[in-house]
Amino acid sequence: MAPKKSIATKISEEKELKAVVLADSFDDLFQPLALNKPRCLLPLCNVPMIEYTLEFLAASGVSEAILICKSHSEKLLAYIRQSKWKRSSTPMKVNTTVAQSATSVCDALRNIDESRVITSDFILCTGLVVSNMNLSGLVAAHLANKSRDRNQIMTMLLREAASSHRLFDKSDESVYIIEPSTSRLLAVNTSPSLPRAQDVDIPTNAIIYKMPKVEPRAGFIDTNESVYSPEVELRADLIDTHVSICSPEVLSLLTENFDYQVMRRDFVHRTLASDLLSSTIYAHILTGSSSVLSEATSAAATATTPDALIPAVGALDLSAGGGITFASHSGYAAGVADTAAYDAISRDLIGRWAYPLCPDSNPIDGPPYSYHRGAVYKTPSVFLGRESRVDHHVILGPNSHVADHARVFDSVLGSGCRVSGQSVVHGSYLFDGASVGRGSVVEKSILGERVAILENVVIERGCLIGDDVVIGPNVRIAAFSRISRRAPQSSQVPANNEFDSYSEASDDSDVEESDDSDGANIARNKDHPVASHASTSGQSGQPSSAGIEVFDTQTLGASGVGYVWVDDAEADSDLEDDISDEELDSRIRILHSIGSNLNDVELANAELAAEDSVEQHEWQPESAFVQDSQEHFEYELILTINTVLEGRSTEMTITDIRTFRMTCNADQDRIRPIVLEEVLNAIDLAALPSSAKTTLAKAVQLIKWGINSGAEQIDAISIIERHCATNPTVDDDVRGRLFKVVVCVLYELDILEDLAIISWYNRSLKKPDGEVSRKLLDTIKAFADMLNESEDEDESDDEDSSSEE
């Protein structure tokens, strides 16, 4: 029996702010990347994700962070022991609890309740939260609110975002029903986005509920009178940041309701829908990107909040009428729930949307990063070939190597990564020691540590490739493939995106490890045979009975090392009966993946009909508003382009366009065709080629702003070709000359590269006559041949110089 604590010790503990950090996700959305380490230790912009969470909690005045984990717990313990969080100078203590028997997030929190380490209100978050906020103001608001509403058990931190926002969860459809005058959360309806739902269930108690009523003498809120809510908002534009302020009653309720498995879908939804519970939950909504809290703290907060938790600025407004309203404040907060969110948050960090959290303010000990034009971050030990291209939102880790004629953009390279010549890495993340061979392409994928992509390999978008896998040469990996060095388990069930998932396929599933002949581990499920890629050979991709691994060389290439994962539909029959069909929709996994969109999933006829009905009826006003905003933006953009052609400062114009585009939520890809069409229309066709050179030179910065990648350069040439071939204002005898002059001038202005022109020309030769003008192709044939010969000579010179060395 534990010794009783003194009254002074209890008071001291109640004044301390603690945080419970869910360092295990209990899903497999990052597999096979997390086969060898806990997900929270995977790098995000070359920093372990747990570091962002701990920095956020320390900045919020947390005195102790309690990490609760299950999978790879020994590696997390070892990391914390050697980190700065165990130094005596660190103001926040970090302790780790292992929940070995837990199968869900709620199970893990029940372990915390059993340990009795939480005795006062605390912060609950995942170990994958990135935030630049100071939560002390929100904690004070929560406590002040709780002093008036004694039934309050939680304040959820939500983030407002349009459905087109890159952080918006495409796999999940959540509707929050909120009373706007008090920010009280009345109900939450959460369901997978597939299959498409035709309606939304709104519980009766969201409209009729027990209205809080202040007792004049006691100063507490009573909830005995059922009344209509005066105003209710249905919000489908909110993102769960995976951060909440909780009372100890939350842990007690989880212990009492042992069937709760996930926080939002089970605990929050069922607590609010219960007729037996009077517990209340409030929502605090972030509306901007600044990290400054609102200065709306009232004297009531000071009077009802422990001294240790009073912030310098607050986040609430207690009106004279007794209503409680959280004052809106800004800040960045997001949780890395899946690889789609991983990609979005990485882009936000690189783009400095979460400032001061950015790569050049590295929170861990290591080589410093320097910021360069185009949001490129480099360490001093980076090697870049003279003819390499590294531009637009890139992080290059220590000792990374980008060879001549290689292209890296919108990507992150870890320590010791190598990209060989003629290769392209776009929108991808390479962990430490990964390499890309000559002539290979990696598109919007994640490569684990020491992954080797050999020569002439194409990795299509959405692929997750685990540690130590070898692929190639001369193969193409299909989009959304998952490949591991270790054999996959038999059931790979799609998981839902929340604090945890619909499935229980966690990183620490019930597997045995056995060493094969080359020292690699093969994971075998105790109850099921090993599942492997079903190749045409019928045997590749699975260990043989003799214990020798037989890799899927047909898919991975002649030198391939690894196993391809498949979502086995037959495994569904082995699952428990209480898992619904919606939860097993295999298309959900694609929507969780990096590089995915709704076009990647095939909708059933009933879902298409439901979607059309919703678009035509329920959301018609919103669609009209979006259309009007888009048209308004395009109109203003045309006017702005004309000012550029008249001689106005281009830099100022680009700033105006960027700001206005964000205001209208307009599509970035619409800028390129509009700019090019307007500039081409401004060329005096009677004064070619001088008029083209003059006009394009005036708009060079504006054109460059809309053309960044090689694909965008190819698209720009196609836009120019269509204009020259079909615009009625261009005479037939001028079309070819205009096309040739514009392409050549843009090449001279470094807007179009030789590889883009050659690629567009070669592709166009294969297209039917209706898709491209043969006459226009003929006009640039000599120019394309010259560029092609020059490229071949450069390659020959490089080979000669390397042979001499």
N, C-alpha and C positions, 0 to 999 in steps of 0.2 A: 504494500500500500504506500502510495507516494505521500511524503510529509506535507502537512497543511501549510499553506502560504500565509504569511502575516498580512494584516490589513494594508500596511504601507506598501508591501510588494504588489498586492492586487491593484492598488490605486496607481502605482507606477506603471504596471503592465497595461492598464486601461488607457493611460495617456499615450502609450507607444502605438504607433501605427504599424501594423503588420500586413504582409501580402502573402497570399497563397498563389503559387505559380504552378500551373499545370504543365509540367515539362514533358508529358507524354500525351499523344493525340489519340491513341487507340483507333487509328485507321491506317490504311495502306496507300494513301494518296501520293506519298512521296517514294513509294517503293518502285524500283529496287535501290534508290539512292540511299535509303536509310537502313539497309541490311546490316551495315557494319558499325553504325554509330547512331545515337539518338538524333531525331530530327532537329532538335533545338541546337545541336552542335554543327549542323550543316552550314556552310558559309553563305551569307547574304552580303553581296558586295565585298567579298573576301574577309568578312567578319562573322564569327559564329553568332547565330541568331539569338541565342540566350543573352549575349552581351547587350544587345539593344534593349531587351526587356529589363535587365538589371540596371542599366543606366537610367532608364525611364523611372523605375521605382525609386532609385536613390535620389533622383532629382525631385521626386514628389514627397520627400521627407520620410520615407519608409525606414523604420529602424531594424526590421528583420524580414527577410524574404525566405519563405519556406518552399523549397522546390520539391514537388512530389512526382515521382517517375516510376517506371516499370522496366521498359525495354532498355537494354544496354546501360543499366544503372551504374555499373562499375566504371564505365567510361565517363559518365557525367560526374560521378564522385571524384574521379581522378582529375578531371578538368578543373573543377571548382577548387580542389586542394592546391593546385599550382597557379591559380589565377590571382589577380589583384584583390579579389573579394575576400581572400583569407589573410590579407595583410592587416597589421594592427592599426594602420592609419585609415582604413576604410570605415566610413561612418555607418554603413549598413551591414549587418550580419547576414550571411547566407548559409542556411542549413538545408540539408537534403534528406527527404524521407522516401523510402522505397516501398511501394505498394505492390508487392509481388503477386498477390492474389486478385488484384483489380482487373476487371475486364472492360471497364468503361470509365468515363470521366467522373460520373456520379459515385461509382465505387471508390475511386481514389479520394474523393472528398469525404466519403464516409469514414475512411481511415483517418483523415484529419480530425473529424469529429470525435472519434474514439480516443485519439491521443490527447485531447483537451488542451492543445497548445493555443487555440483561439478562444479568447474570452471577451473580445470586444469587436467592434466593427472593423472590417478589413478590406483590402483590395483583392479581388479575384481576377486573374488574367491567365492567359496561356504563356508559355515560354517562347512564343513566336510573335510577340507584339512589338511594333516599332512606333514610337511616339516621341514628340518633342515637348509634350505638355508637362506642366507641374500640376498634379492632381490634388494638391492640398486644398485649393479653393473648392473643388467639387466635393471633397471629403467633408469640408466644413459645411457646405450647403446640405449635404446628405444628413449630417448630424443635426443641423438646425431644423430641417424638415422633419426628422424623426422625433424631435422633441415635441412637435405639434401633432404629428400623425403617428401614434404609438404602434400602429399596425404595419408601418413601412419596414420592409425587410431588404430591399435592394434598390439601387439606382444603376440603371444600365447606361453605358456610354455608347451612343449611336452616332453615325456620321451621315449627313445629308449628301446625296449624290444622284445625278441623273442616271437613267438606265444605260446610257451610252458611256458612262465613266468606266475606265479600265479596271477599277477596283470592284465594280458591281458584279455580284456573283451570278453568273449565267446558269448555274446548276440549281439554283434555289430561288423560290418565290415566297417572300415573306411580306405579310401585310401587318402593320402595326396600327392598332386602334388606340388613339391617344386623346385625352381631354386637354386641349391646348391651353386652357387657362391655368392649369396646375401642373402640366407635364406628366400627369398620372397615366400610366400604361394600363389600359382597360382589357386588352386582349391581344394575342399574337397568333396569327395563322401562318404556319410554315409548312411548305410542301415542296417536293422536287419539281423542277420546271418541266420535266418529262416523266410520264406522258402529260400532255397539256390538260390542265384543269379548266372546266367550263364555267365554274363559279367559285365564289369564296364564301366560306361559312363564317357568319358573324354571330357570335353567341349573344343570347338575350341580355346577359348581364353586362355587355358592353354598352348597351343603351339604357338599361334600367339596372341600377346598382345601388348599394348602400352608401349614401352620400356622407362624406366626412362632415361632422358637425362639432364645433368647438364647445366644450363644456365651460361656461364662464368662470366657475369657481376653481375647478381642478386644473384647467389649462390644457386638458388632453382632448383628443378627438374621439367621439363616439360614432359608431357606424351601425345604428339600429334602424334608421329610417330609409326605406327604399324610395328613390325618386328617379326621375328622368335626368340623364346628364344634359346640361344646357347646351353643350356643343361637343361634337365628336369629329375627329379627323381620322381618315383612313390613309395611312402613309405607306406607299409601296416604293418610296425613294430613299430608304434608309439602309445603311450598312452596319452590321454588328461589328464593333471594333474588338470584341472579345475581352473587354475590360468592364468590370462592374464593381460597385461599392456594396458590400454585403454586411448584414447583421449576422451574429452567430446563429440566429434562428434558421438561416438558410441551411446550415449544416445539420441542424436538428430535424428539419423537414425532410432532408434527403435520407437521413437514417430511418425516419418513420415510414417513408415511402420507398421501399427497397426496389420497386420495379422501375423507378426513374433511372434512365441511362444517359440521356443527354440534357444539357442545360436549357437551351431555348425551346426545343421541340417538346420536351417532357416537363422539366421543372417549371419554367416560366409559363408555358401554355396552360398546363394543368392547374398550377397554383391560381392563376387568374380566372380560370373557368370553374373552379370549385365553388360549390354552394356552401360548403362546410367551413372553408378557411376564409378569414377576414383579412388576410395578408395583402398588402398593397406594394406595388412596384412602380417606380418612377423612371422616366427616361430623360437623359440629358443629350441634346443633339448638337453636334459640331456643325458649323455652317461655313467655315472658312479655312484658310491655310496658315494663318498667323498663329504664333504660339503664346500670344499675350492674353491673359485672362481678363474677363470683364471686371470693372471696378464698381461692383454693385453690392458689396457686402454691407449688410445692415447691422445695427446694434444687436438685433435679436440673435444673430449667429454668434456674436462674441459672448453673449450672456448664457448661451446654452451649449457651447462647445468647449471641451477641455483645452487648457492653455497650450498644450503641446501641439494641438492640431489647428490653431488659428493661423491662417495664411496671411501674407501681406496684402493680397487681393483676393476677392471672393467671387462667388458665382451664383448668388441668389438674390431674390427680392421678395420680402415678406410684406404683402400689402396690408393696409389697415383693416380690410374686410375679412381677414383670416385666410384668404387663399394663398397658396404657396406656388411660386413660379420660379423656376431656375432661369436666371438671366443667360441669354445665349452668349457663348464665348467661342473663340476659335482655337484651332490647334490641329496638329496632324496626329492621327492615331489609326492604325490598321493592323490586322492580324494575318499572318502568313498561313492561311488555312489550306491552300493547295498550290500547285505549281503555277496556275494562272495568277493567283494573288502574289506568288513569289516574283513573277515577272513584273507585275504592275508596281509592286513596292520597290523593287530594284530600280525601275525607271524613275520613280519618284525621288529616291535617294540620289541618283546620279543627276537628275534635273534640279536638285536642291529645293524640292517642294517641302521637305521636312527639315529645313535648316533650323538649327545648326548641325543636324545629323546629315552628314555628307561624307564622301570618301576621304577628303583631305582633312577631316577632323577625326581621324582614326581612333576609336575608343579603346583599342587594345595596343599592347606594346608591339612594335614592329616598325619596318621601314616607313617613312612618311610618304604620302602621296602629294604630288603637285598638280595643280589645276591648269589646263591648257584650253585653248580656243576650241569651241565645239563641245564643251563638257567632256574632255578627255583627261583622265587621271592616270599619272604614271609614277612609278617609283624610280629612283636613280639607276637601278641595275637593269632596266628594261633595254632590250636590243631591238631596234627597228631598222630593217633594210632601207636603203636609200629610195628604192622604187616601191616600197610598201605603202599601203593606204590605210591609215587608222584615223577615223573621223566619226564624229557625231555620237556622243554618249557611250564612251568606252572606258573601262577600267583595266589597266595592265598591271598585274601583280608582280612581285619581285622575281627577277631572273626570267621573265617571260620573253619570248623570242618570236618576232614576226618577220618572215623572210621577204626578200624582194618579190614584187608582183603579187603579194598576198593582200587580201582586203579584210579588215575587221571593222565592223560598225554595229552600234546598238548592242554591245556584248560586254561580258566580263570574263577576263582571263585570270586564273589563279596563279599561284607561285609555280614557276618552272614550266609553264605551258609553252608549247611550240606550234606555230602555224607555218606550214611550208609554202613555197612559191606556187602561184596560180590557184591558191585556195581562197575560199570565201567563208567567213564566219559572220552570220547575221542574226541578231536578236537572240543569241545563245549564251550559255553560261558554262564555262569550262573550269572544273575544280582542279586542285593542285596536281601538276604532273601530267595533265591531259595533252594529247598531241593530235594534230590534223595533218595528214599527209598531202603530198603534192597533187594538185588538181581536184581536191575534194571540196564539198560544200556542206556546211552545217547550218541548218535553218531553224531558228526558234526551238531549240532543244536544250537539254541539260546533260552534260557529260560528267560522270563521276571522276574520282581521283584515278590517275594513271590510265585512263582510257586511251587506247591507241586507234585512231582512225587512219587506215593506210591509204594508199594512192587511189585516186579516182573513185571515191565513195561519195554518195549523196545521202545525207541524213535529212529526211523530210521533217517538217515541223511537228512539234508535240512529242518528240521521242525522249524517253528517260533511259539513260544508259548507265548502269551501275559500275562500281569500281572494278578496275583491272580487266575490263572487257576489251577484246581486240576485234575490229571489224575491217574486212577488206581482203584483198583489193578488188576494185571493179564491181561494186555492188551498190544497190539502192535500197535503203531501209524505209519501209512504208511509214506514213505519218502515224503518230500516236503509238508507236511500238515501245515496248518495255523489254529491256535486255539486261541480264545480270550474269555475272561470273558464276554465281551459285544457282543451282536448279531451283525453279519456283515451286511453291506449294501447290497442292491440287486445286484449291478453290481460291480464285482471285475475284472476290465479289466487289462490285462497285460500291463506293462509300459515299455517304452524304457529307457535305461541308458544314461542320459546326465545331464546337469544342471537341467533338469526336464525331463518329460516323454512324450510319445505319448498320454497318457491318461491325464485326468484332475482329477483323483481320488486322491485328496490330503489328508493330515492329518486333514484338517479342512473342510471336505465336509459338505454339507447342511443337518445337522441332528438335531433332537431334543433329549433332554435328559429327561428321566423320571425315577424316583426312583421306584424300585420294593420293595417287602416286606423285603428283607434282606439288603437293602441299596445300592445294586449294580445298576449301570446305564445301561440302555438298549438304544442303538442308533437306532432311526427309521428315515428313509428317509422320507422327507415330501411328495414326489411324488410317492414313490414305497413302496410296502410291504417289510417287513423284510425278507431277504433271509437266509436260514439256511441249515444245512447239510441234504441231501436227504437220510435219513436212511431207512432201510427196514420197520420200524414201521410206517413211514409216518408222524410222529408227533414229534419225539424227536429232540432236537436241536433248538426249537423255543418257544417263549413265548406263553402261552395259552391266550385265549380270556379273561380269568379272571385276567390276569396280573401276574399269577404265572409262573415262569420260568420252562420249561421242558427241561432239558439238555439231550444231546445225550449220555446216559449211555451205549448204545450198543457199541459205538466207544471209549468213554472216560473211561469206567469202571463203576462198580456199585457205586463208590463214586465220579464219575467225575463231575466236575463243569466247564462248558464252552460251547462254540459253535465252530463247525468246519466250516471253510470257504471253499467255492467251487467257482471255476471260472465258472459262469453260461454262457454257450454258447448262450442261448436264449437272453441274455442281449445285444448281439451284434447288434440285429436289432433295438434297441432303440438309438444307437449311431448316430452321425451326419454322413451324406453321404460322407464327405470329408476325413474320416479316412479310409485308404486303408487296404486291406486284410493282407499285410505284417505286419502292425502295430498291428493287432489283433491276430497274431499267438500265441496261448496260450502256445506253447512250449518255447517261449522267457522267460516267468516268471521262468521256471525251471533253465534256464541258468543264471539268475540273482541270484540264491540262493546259499547259503553256501553249500559246499559238492557236487556241481553239476559238470557234464562234458558232453561232446557231446554224450556219449553213453547213457545218460538218456533220449534222445529225439529220436523219431522214424522218420526217414527220408522217404519222399515219393519216389516213383520209379524215378520220374523225377529229384528229388534232388540228388539221388544216382548216376544217370547217369551223371549229371552235375559235381558232385564231382569227379567221376572217370575220367571224361574227363580233368578236371583241373589238377588232380594229374598226369595224364599220359603225358600231353602235356606242359601246361604252367609252372608248377613248378617242372618239372623233374630235372633240374640242382640243385635246392635247395634240393630235396629229396635225390639225389645222394650225395650231400655234407654232409647232416645229417647222411646218412648211413656210409659214409667214416669216419666221426668223431666218430661215435659210435664204429665202428670196430677198429679204432686207439686206442680209450680209452680202450676197452676190451683187446687189445694186450698189451698195457702198464701196465694195471692192473695185468695181469698174470705174467709179468716180475717182477713187484713189489712184488707180493705175494711170488714169489720164493726167493726174497732177504730176506723177513721176515723169511722164513723157514731156510734160511742159517744163521740167527742170527743177521740181521740188526735191528736197533732201530725201534720198531713198531710205536711209537709216531710220529717220523719223516715221516714214510711211510704214515700214515693216513693223515698228512698234505699235502703230495705230491698228494695223491689220491683225496682229497677234492678239491685242487686247479685245478688239471688236469680235474676232472669231470666237474667243472664249466666252464672251458675253452672250452671243447668239447660239453657242454650242454647235457651231457649223463644222462641216466635215473638212478636215485638212486636205484631203485628196481633191476637193473641188477647186482649190486655189490654183493648182498647176494648169489645168486646161483653160481656166478663165484668164489667167495672166498671159499665157501664150497666145490665145486667140486675140486678145486686145492688142498685144504688142505686134502681132503679125498684121492685124488690120491697120495699124498705124504706119506701116512701111509704105513709102511712096514707090509704087511698082514701076513708074516711069523713070525712076532714077536709080535703078539697081546697078551695081551692088552697094554704092556708097550710102544710099538711104537705109539699107538693111544694117550696115555696120553702125551707122549713127544711132538708129533707133534701138538696136539691141544693146549697144554700149550704155545708153541712158538707163535701161531697165535691167542691167546685168545683175545687180545685187538682189533685185526683186525676183528675177527668174531663178537665181541660185537658191534663194530661200525656199522655194518650192521643189527643188530637185536635190536630193541628198544621196540616195542609193543608186546602184547600177540599174535596178529594176525601174526606178523612177526616171532615169535617163532614157531607158528604152521606151517607156511610156511617153515621154516628152517627144521623142522622134516620131512615134506613131501619131501623136496629136498634130504635129507639124505636117506630116504626110497627109493626113485626112483633110486638114485645112487647105493645103495646096492642091489637092486632088478634087475637092468637092465644093469649095467656096465659090459662089456664083459671081463674086466681085473680082475674081482673078481670071484673066483671059487665058484661053487654052495654050497660047504660045508662050505664056510667061510662067506657067505652073512649074515646069521642070526647073527652070532657071532659079525661081524663087526658092524652091525646096533645096537645091544644091547650095545656094548662097547662104541660106539660114543655117543649115547644118554645118557648113564650113566655118562660119563666123562663130557659132556657139562652141565649136571645137577650139578655135583660136582663143576664145574667152575663158577656156578651162571649165566650161559648163558641161560639155559632153566629152567623154573619154573615148579613146580609140577602141577599147574593148567593147564599150556599149554600142558604138556605131557598127563595128564588125558583127556583133551578136545580132543586132536588129536586122542588118542586111541579110545575114545568112538565114535567119528565121523567116524573113519576108519572102525569100526565094522559094521557100517550101509552101507558102500559102497560095490558095486559089486566087484567080484573077480578080474576083469580086471583093476580096478583102484588102488588096493592096494594088496600087497603080504600077504596072510594069514600066510605063514611060518614066515615072519618077525614079524607080529603081535604076533604070539605065543611066540616069543623069549622075548618080553618085557611085556607079560601078568602079570607075577609075580611082576615085577617092578611097573607097573601101578596100580595093586591091592594094593601093599604096600603103594604107594603114596596116593591112594584114602582112605585107612583106616586111614592113618595119618591125612589127611585133616578132616575126620569125627571126629576123636578124638579131634582135635583142636577146632572144632565147639562145641563139647560136653563140653569141658573144659570151653569155653567162656560162654556157657549158664549156667553152674554150678556156675561160678564166679559171673555172673550178678545176678543170683537168690539169692546168699548169700548176695550180697550187698543190 
